[in-house]
């Protein structure tokens, strides 16, 4: 059986782990196969505009071949690395010639993937319009604002939407690569790779563990930290913005303005995020039912919880529970 070609697209300033992490997953899958007396299932290729030694954001370089004719990628898998500047439109990866190549390559590929802010490359090429995607939680708002035709689900580790795959921040590229190995080789093979690399096969939790909680810890005395603490103790109550503002002794207008400045979200969005975090934590507990999780996290009903999970995570509460419970 012919090996699957895995092409990794890099460019000056790419994030090193975005390329090296997935590459090691596929290389370890090859090692596992060879140890079992089987042929290597993957053939790794590194490519970049112009080719040559491409410097990463860490200062270390990787040797890449020039961008091949798109027809060469027929049936292959492409992973676009993230890197500095993509979220601001300032990156060599957004050069029109590169975007044209990515667009043409997508028509040949079996799978077109992006790691972290590599999603901005696929988005700028118009490949994600009308679909779902994820990127690093810090850049999800920018992706949503720049590309309103994309449904950005900023709490997922990775998302598959047809032939297009996107993943969250940096190390999530390895989660995505493990998922691709599972697609190709089965669960046992992917689990063996995870064990070899000493990483989670299915990482517990989503980006939620890096978002609201860490932002609140950044300045616990700020409006975001104070409101987070106040809301967390009242998630099961019916709350409105006027009550939140009164609790912090500020006007509704001031609450909106300062929360936007500190966290880039509205009071209602913060409440939803905290309820989502609570629901996820509850669903990870043994014996928890979806109905109880909905009630205890403040969603009230299974219907409301399912809608929130579909919008933010792209899965049902039951699917989340079966994976992480």
C-alpha positions, 0 to 999 in steps of 0.5 A, a space after each residue: 500500500 502506498 504511503 500517504 503524503 503529508 505536506 507541511 507548509 511553512 514560511 519565514 516566521 512560522 511557529 516551530 511546534 506547529 510544524 515539528 509537532 505534527 511531523 513527529 506524530 506522523 514520524 512516530 506512526 512510521 516508527 510504530 509500523 516499522 517495529 511491527 514489521 510493516 511498511 511506513 504509512 506516511 511520507 513527510 514533505 516540508 514545503 515553503 515559498 521558494 524552498 530552502 532553509 526557512 527560519 521559524 519564530 524560534 530562530 531555528 530553521 527547517 529545510 523545505 522544498 519549493 511549492 510543488 505544482 498543485 497536481 502533485 498533491 493529489 490525494 495528499 494531506 496538507 497542514 498549514 503551520 501558524 505563525 506570527 502576524 497571520 492574525 494581523 494580515 502581516 505574514 509571508 503566508 498571506 502573499 497572493 501567490 501563496 494563497 493562489 497555490 493553497 487554493 489550487 492545492 485544496 482542489 487536489 487534496 484529500 485533507 486540507 488542514 491548518 494548525 493554530 493561526 494557519 486557519 487565517 491562511 485557509 480563511 483568506 483563501 476562501 476555503 472555510 467560508 460557510 463552514 466551522 473552524 477554530 484557531 488559537 483562543 487568543 485569535 478567535 475573535 480576530 478570525 470571526 471579525 475578519 471572516 464573518 462567513 466562518 462559524 468560529 468555535 473557539 473552544 474546540 481543540 480541533 474541528 473537521 468540516 468536510 475535507 477541511 480541518 482546523 486546530 487550536 493553539 500550537 500544541 493542538 496540532 499534535 491532537 489534530 495529527 493524532 486524529 488523522 492517524 486514527 482516521 488512517 490507521 485506527 484507534 489502536 495505532 493512534 493510541 500507540 503513537 500517543 503512548 510513544 510520545 507520552 501525550 494524551 490520546 484524547 486531551 481532556 477539556 477544550 481550550 476552555 481551560 486556557 481562556 476565561 479562568 486564566 484571563 480572570 487570574 491575570 487581574 483578579 481585582 479588575 472588572 473581569 476578575 471581580 465579575 467572574 468571581 461573582 458570576 461563578 457563585 450564581 450560575 444557576 440564577 437568572 441574571 441580567 446585565 443590570 444585576 451584574 453592574 449593580 454587584 460591581 457598583 458600576 453602570 451598565 455602560 461602564 461594565 460593558 466598556 471595561 469588560 471589553 477592554 480587559 477581556 474582549 467580551 460582553 457580560 452576557 458572553 462571559 456568563 455563557 462562557 462560565 456556564 459552558 466551563 461549569 457544564 463541561 466540568 460536570 459532564 466529566 464527572 462519573 455518573 453525571 447526566 446531561 439533564 443534571 449538568 444542564 440544571 446545575 450549570 445554569 442552562 436550565 434545560 437539555 435543549 439549551 445545553 445542546 444549543 450552546 454545545 453545538 454553537 461553541 464546541 460543535 458536539 453534543 453534550 453526550 458526545 463530549 461526555 463519552 469522550 471526556 467523562 
